[in-house]
Amino acid sequence: MKKLISLLLVLAMALALVACGASEPAATEAPKADAPAAAPEAPAAEVTTYDVGVAIYQYNDNFMTLYRQEIEAYFKTLETDTVKYNVTMVDSKNDMAEQTNQIDTFITQGMDVIILNLVQTSSAEVLIDKVVAAGIPCILINREPLGDNGDESYPGIINNPTVCYVGADARQSGTMQGNLILALDNKGDLNGDGVVKYIMVIGDPENPDAQYRTEKSIQAMTDAGVAVECLVENVGNWDQTKGQEITAAALAQFGDEIEVVFCNNDGMALGAAASIEAAGRVVGEDIYLVGVDAIPEAIELIKNGAMTGTVLNDHIGQSHAAVDAAVAALNGEELQNYYWVDYVMVDAAYVAAN
């Protein structure tokens, strides 16, 4: 009996082993496919950096401060991932010897282009020749060297594809100053005696801008049939303090005889405005005052009635045109000889509308 039971147990175990062996084999994990290889990194774009030298005749000039700041800002807007502009700007401190040294340094440093605001237009040829001999394009700004006939025929610029002048025609600004006075109901003749008596505050007598503004402002008056008399003509060298001193002295000497104060720029006009106020005179009532540049301080005076008008010397348009010319030269393009930006007459109505 025990043998029978043992036999049955053995048979049961055998059957269990058979059943177990017949079951599905355990699934094996499929081999993983190889991960795609990482794409090689693109090489960094090559960056070209251009060295730009900018010499400003004098930092202590209201208009040129706006101009030089806009040059730097505009170059920044033109930069890309592959093109950079390294701008080195220097103050020539209204000293021709200082500016000559600065240009020599720019040449030694191997500047790719030079933007030059001349201290003395009479020395233009010396500096232009240095830059051209070094094979560097030269962009002249703001102070125009003139040809022998007093026109745009300066030999260092004409027919030279690497030199140009960027600016505004100063004759236009002078004419607009005269037109600001002519636009008044009394054409500047406050006392009604038939003669407009004025003082003229001149920038730099060697500078064509000063020459033309001085000449053309009065020519506009006389061409319109207005009789004029100059009481004082003095040099303020574009300086606000000088403008104040010249105007104060003239007011002390001539008093109510002075009907119009012409200033070759707004910096000197700001000084004149201070002297006019100190003398108890009121612009628009017993005296008129005009300038050139349309700097923010002058616009504010016009808005408040403390200045008759000015002429917009477009520092944004001119600085951008100068930079565009520099970039064109860097790209190997031939330059035009002259790039002009128009002036705009600015009176109270213009200020109110803008």
Secondary structure as GFF3:
##gff-version 3
##sequence-region A 1 354
A	DSSP	alpha_helix	2	22	.	.	.	ID=ss1
A	DSSP	beta_strand	48	56	.	.	.	ID=ss2
A	DSSP	alpha_helix	62	77	.	.	.	ID=ss3
A	DSSP	beta_strand	83	91	.	.	.	ID=ss4
A	DSSP	alpha_helix	96	109	.	.	.	ID=ss5
A	DSSP	beta_strand	113	116	.	.	.	ID=ss6
A	DSSP	three_ten_helix	121	123	.	.	.	ID=ss7
A	DSSP	alpha_helix	124	133	.	.	.	ID=ss8
A	DSSP	beta_strand	138	141	.	.	.	ID=ss9
A	DSSP	beta_strand	163	167	.	.	.	ID=ss10
A	DSSP	alpha_helix	170	182	.	.	.	ID=ss11
A	DSSP	beta_strand	195	202	.	.	.	ID=ss12
A	DSSP	alpha_helix	208	223	.	.	.	ID=ss13
A	DSSP	beta_strand	227	235	.	.	.	ID=ss14
A	DSSP	alpha_helix	240	254	.	.	.	ID=ss15
A	DSSP	three_ten_helix	255	257	.	.	.	ID=ss16
A	DSSP	beta_strand	260	263	.	.	.	ID=ss17
A	DSSP	alpha_helix	266	278	.	.	.	ID=ss18
A	DSSP	beta_strand	288	290	.	.	.	ID=ss19
A	DSSP	alpha_helix	296	303	.	.	.	ID=ss20
A	DSSP	beta_strand	310	312	.	.	.	ID=ss21
A	DSSP	alpha_helix	315	330	.	.	.	ID=ss22
A	DSSP	beta_strand	338	340	.	.	.	ID=ss23
A	DSSP	beta_strand	344	346	.	.	.	ID=ss24
A	DSSP	alpha_helix	348	353	.	.	.	ID=ss25
###
